[in-house]
Amino acid sequence: MEDPARTAGTGMDTGGADGAARARGKVTFVGAGPGAADLLTIRAARAIAEADIVIWAASLVHEDVLEHAREDAEVVDSAKVPMEGVMPYYERAADEGLRVARIHSGDPSLWGAVQEQFDQCERMGLDTEIIPGVPAFAAVAAIAGRELTIPEVAQSVVLTRLGGGKTPMPEGEEVREFARHGTTMALFLSAARSGQLQAELLEGGYPEDTPCVVAYQATWPDELVVRCTLGELEATVKEHRLWKHTLVLVGPALTAGGTRSHLYHPGHFHGYRRADREARRALRASRAEA
């Protein structure tokens, strides 16, 4: 007899003790990336194509991603319902052995309310999977042609949002506190209060001439990406009337020239390459001076 666990989520009935055991349903949380349908991963596109039910938020995900769905798939716009409106579809998947593709914008690990859904699905006995997506901050950096971790300028990236919104921020996670590091920051869900955002970044220690990149609907057909200084941030956001679907990058790495990386320096060695002796001595000398 075939093990039901091996065929779980295949949409096929398996032979059980009563001859009618049904395959377990499966919910796959799909990272849709920043917007453009061709920025989905191959695995994400496959999960959507195999789904009996596709749940997506029209307010956050571009409709082009639905091109991967089957013609007979049931498509549900979750923007119109609360979480309680989505749960019945998961329950159906558990009862009928269906596959569900739950599409989230960007990467599901960031501000996607995925954990609460994932936990509910596991309690229902559903198979679950999370497929990562291209995060918005990476897409904006690519559009701007910037590396966010320039050697000797910034080696960290802080992903956060402004406090005081619908979701309270834990103590110690204020923007002004993160800003004290002076490294690259990506600010999500904060454009609607651009004045407060600018004030907290300045209070945290960034100079007014710190470069910023403001991106609206990155990779969407109507994307808008503008550059400004931190001192111009509030005015720039308000000039373009941006308040949602907007990401702000800030930090000195956004304009810094590329400094020499040790990784590809001829004096650097690793398991696949030996170091040039003279270059190695020069590299050590430069480190000593630094």
Summary of the structure (lengths in Angstrom):
residues: 290
radius of gyration: 23.6
end to end distance: 68.1
largest distance: 77.0
contacts: 889
relative contact order: 0.12
helix: 35%
strand: 20%
